[in-house]
């Protein structure tokens, strides 16, 4: 079984309806999204040939969510003996 979220399919569904001749306003109404979202999805497919997000600037994530959750728990539990909290 393939695990795909509906949100991942939405840009493809938008593009297919546009290709069938449906107007942007009608597509936006059908999917309960803004007209500019329809425009963006269609443009992205026409420019890139797929619906993937464009690369983002900035430093890539280096830790897993689980690791970050453990780190936050340690910080909230008094620093986990690491001396993170000031006694001033």
JOGIPE-V101119 format. One record per helix or strand of 2 or more residues. SS is the DSSP state (~ for helix, > for strand). FROM is the first residue (numbers start at 1). LEN is the number of residues. If there is no record, write none. Layout:
ss = [SS	SS]
from = [FROM	FROM]
len = [LEN	LEN]
//
This chain:
ss = [~	~	~	~	~]
from = [6	24	35	65	79]
len = [14	8	14	12	3]
//
